Amino acid sequence: MFDGTQRRIVSLWFPRFASDRALRAHPLEGPFVLTLKQGNANRVHCLNAAAEARGLYRGMAVADARAFCPELSSRPAAPGEDARFLALLRRWATRWCPWVGFEGPDGLVLDITGSAHLFGGETAMVESLCQRLIRSGLTVQAGTGATRGAAWARAHYGEGRPLADLPVAALRLEPDTVTRLQRMGLRLIGQLADSPRAPLVRRFGAGLLLRLDQALGAQPEQISPEAEPPHYGLRMTLPEPIGLEGDVIGITARLLDWLCAKLKDHQSGARVLRLTLRRVDASTQDVELRLARPLRDPARILPLFQRGVAEVDAGFGIDQMRLEAVQVETLPAEQIAHIQTRDRGRLDDLITRLGTRIGLENIQRYLPADSHIPERSFIIAPAAYCEPQGSWVAVRPRPVVLFPPEPLAATGDRPPATFRWRGMALTAGRITGPERIAPEWWLDDPNWHRGLRDYWRVETRQGRRLWMFYTPQNPGWFVQGEFA
């Protein structure tokens, strides 16, 4: 009634996937949970068996969980790492069959039709698959069936049971729909299948019967395997060893042409490139190139390899070269204008050349920030990982040099006529101001605990042009900057 005889599907469910992955990397004994902030509270995202045994559950507030279990260990959840690990498991599972897809964030689905006999039959295949996962530290439940829905139902609610005897929640329904069905007395899939369909459609919509028909095989449900990501790597084995720098650069140019063509086909650009040179003695040397911007132009990339290739020790010769784009970013096609400029490309190439010597993170630029506080009106960021943005707009002139406030010995609410600063005796000449700046009350900045500041531009007769401020609440004078 419920199962066919042709197609065979395996559903794998990892009920503690996130916590199992975290404990594989850093094992712990005792109750353990992963926490995730939801709204204004930290809640339990996933937990191990020991924590479940203490009465903890998913969605529970972490504060309540610690009250129930004082010895509880916790770490922040990392959904991105979980997704990457599940992608690795999906790729690993293709050793059993070519059709493997994702089943939500904590499961896999395999179409083993025609491949089970290669592993001793369906039962032996599923048992071997689960044993390997368990030895890897993962909790897994498997279900089999003629349809994807039937396999999912058995993985979550019991393998080996007839589909008709499973609860209606096994049809992958929303919790609200399950509750309403149970109130009507429809608790099992068999009861639901024997009920009149028209009243169910009027009351619950067509989605309920679609899930039922998918589980029973009346409606098809495809398994779409994930496409393998493109691999940006090429290798060339040489008939004769080479050792001259020009020969290495020449072959690198050929590899770059092929690699950049593939990057262009996928509208991508390389951010990090690695050239691996294998010598005849089987040792290897790597030349890594980190670019300031994603590129796929071989004419611009090749000269940037010159310095790294020049430092390579070829030994008795190089017999194999491999070029790989280690880090790739999206780089869509750009509109070609009638006016071309190469200034931006030259700056990026300069940053790349300097970055190979001192590190890209050490080449920085100033970016404007939305704040009227002088020391908060800018941020410093690596030039290779940010774009020039915003505009520098100041209603009043700002000093070229800004430094932490330096106190002066002076009284009164106007700049002193004579004062000493950094060991120099200065006399005020032209004075402009004041400009009152209030602190940002929503930020707890200890540098502004004195409150308001009245800023003055003071041009001294000795040629120094200072930016000074006075604090009315707690009287005092300070110098914070110097104009050019």
Long-range contacts (C-beta under 8 A, 24 or more apart in sequence): 1-164, 1-216, 2-150, 2-162, 2-163, 2-164, 2-215, 2-216, 2-217, 3-145, 3-146, 3-147, 3-150, 3-163, 3-217, 4-146, 4-147, 4-217, 5-146, 6-113, 6-146, 7-111, 7-113, 7-146, 7-147, 8-111, 8-112, 8-113, 8-116, 8-122, 8-144, 8-145, 8-146, 9-109, 9-110, 9-111, 9-112, 9-113, 9-144, 9-145, 9-146, 9-147, 9-148, 9-150, 9-151, 9-223, 10-109, 10-110, 10-112, 10-126, 10-129, 10-142, 10-143, 10-144, 10-151, 11-103, 11-107, 11-108, 11-109, 11-110, 11-142, 11-143, 11-144, 11-145, 11-148, 11-151, 11-152, 11-154, 11-155, 12-93, 12-103, 12-107, 12-108, 12-109, 12-110, 12-129, 12-130, 12-133, 12-140, 12-141, 12-142, 12-155, 13-103, 13-106, 13-107, 13-140, 13-141, 13-142, 13-143, 13-152, 13-155, 13-156, 14-106, 14-107, 14-138, 14-139, 14-140, 15-106, 15-139, 15-141, 16-46, 16-47, 16-48, 16-49, 16-139, 17-46, 17-82, 17-86, 17-105, 17-106, 17-138, 17-139, 18-45, 18-46, 18-77, 18-78, 18-79, 18-82, 18-106, 19-46, 19-47, 19-48, 20-48, 20-137, 20-138, 20-139, 21-81, 21-82, 21-85, 21-138, 22-75, 22-78, 23-48, 23-137, 24-136, 24-137, 24-138, 26-75, 28-73, 30-71, 30-72, 30-73, 31-56, 31-69, 31-71, 31-72, 31-73, 32-72, 32-73, 32-74, 32-75, 33-62, 33-65, 33-72, 33-73, 33-74, 34-74, 34-75, 34-76, 34-77, 35-62, 35-74, 35-75, 35-76, 35-77, 36-76, 36-77, 36-79, 45-77, 46-77, 49-139, 79-105, 87-226, 90-226, 91-228, 93-129, 94-225, 96-125, 96-129, 98-225, 99-223, 99-225, 100-223, 100-225, 100-226, 101-223, 101-224, 101-225, 101-226, 102-226, 103-152, 107-152, 107-155, 109-148, 109-151, 109-152, 109-223, 110-223, 111-223, 146-217, 147-214, 147-215, 147-216, 147-217, 147-221, 148-214, 148-221, 148-223, 149-211, 149-214, 149-215, 149-216, 149-221, 150-215, 150-216, 150-217, 153-189, 153-215, 162-190, 163-189, 163-190, 163-215, 163-216, 164-188, 164-189, 164-190, 164-193, 165-189, 165-190, 168-192, 170-215, 171-208, 171-211, 171-212, 171-215, 172-211, 173-208, 173-211, 177-204, 177-208, 180-204, 189-215, 230-262, 230-266, 230-268, 232-259, 232-262, 232-263, 232-268, 232-270, 232-324, 232-325, 232-328, 233-259, 233-322, 233-323, 233-324, 233-325, 234-258, 234-259, 234-322, 234-323, 234-324, 235-320, 235-321, 235-322, 235-323, 236-320, 236-321, 236-322, 237-319, 237-320, 238-318, 238-319, 238-320, 238-321, 240-317, 240-319, 241-279, 241-280, 241-316, 241-317, 241-318, 241-319, 242-314, 242-317, 242-318, 242-319, 243-314, 243-315, 243-316, 243-317, 243-318, 245-309, 245-310, 245-312, 248-277, 248-309, 248-312, 248-314, 248-318, 248-321, 249-302, 249-305, 249-306, 249-309, 251-321, 252-302, 252-305, 252-309, 252-321, 252-323, 253-298, 253-302, 255-321, 255-323, 256-298, 256-301, 256-302, 256-323, 257-298, 259-298, 259-323, 259-325, 260-296, 260-297, 260-298, 260-301, 263-296, 263-325, 263-328, 263-331, 264-296, 267-330, 267-331, 267-332, 267-333, 268-294, 268-296, 268-328, 268-329, 268-330, 268-331, 269-293, 269-294, 269-295, 269-296, 269-328, 269-329, 269-330, 269-331, 270-294, 270-295, 270-296, 270-301, 270-325, 270-327, 270-328, 271-325, 271-327, 271-328, 271-329, 272-325, 272-326, 272-327, 273-301, 273-323, 273-324, 273-325, 273-326, 274-323, 274-324, 274-326, 275-305, 275-308, 275-309, 275-321, 275-322, 275-323, 276-321, 276-322, 276-323, 276-324, 277-312, 277-314, 277-318, 277-320, 277-321, 278-318, 278-319, 278-320, 278-321, 278-322, 279-314, 279-315, 279-316, 279-317, 279-318, 279-319, 280-315, 280-316, 280-317, 280-318, 280-319, 281-315, 281-316, 283-315, 285-312, 285-313, 287-311, 287-312, 288-326, 289-352, 289-356, 290-352, 290-355, 290-356, 290-360, 290-384, 291-348, 291-352, 291-384, 292-348, 292-349, 292-351, 292-352, 292-355, 292-360, 292-363, 292-383, 292-384, 293-348, 293-384, 294-328, 294-329, 294-330, 294-331, 295-331, 295-348, 296-331, 300-345, 300-349, 303-349, 304-349, 304-352, 304-353, 304-356, 307-353, 307-356, 308-356, 351-383, 351-384, 352-384, 355-384, 360-384, 360-385, 368-392, 368-393, 371-440, 372-437, 372-440, 373-437, 373-439, 373-440, 373-445, 373-448, 374-398, 374-402, 374-437, 374-480, 374-481, 375-402, 375-447, 376-440, 376-445, 396-435, 396-455, 397-457, 397-483, 398-467, 398-481, 399-465, 399-467, 399-480, 399-481, 399-482, 399-483, 400-481, 400-482, 400-483, 400-484, 401-481, 401-482, 401-484, 402-467, 402-480, 402-481, 403-480, 403-481, 404-447, 404-480, 405-447, 405-469, 405-478, 405-479, 405-480, 406-478, 406-479, 406-480, 407-476, 407-477, 407-478, 408-468, 408-477, 408-478, 408-479, 410-477, 411-475, 413-454, 413-470, 413-472, 413-475, 415-456, 415-458, 415-468, 415-470, 415-477, 416-477, 419-477, 421-464, 421-466, 421-479, 424-462, 424-464, 426-460, 426-461, 426-462, 426-464, 426-466, 427-460, 427-461, 427-462, 428-458, 428-459, 428-460, 428-461, 429-458, 429-459, 429-460, 429-461, 430-458, 430-459, 431-456, 431-457, 431-458, 431-459, 432-456, 432-457, 433-457, 434-470, 437-469, 450-474, 450-476, 457-483
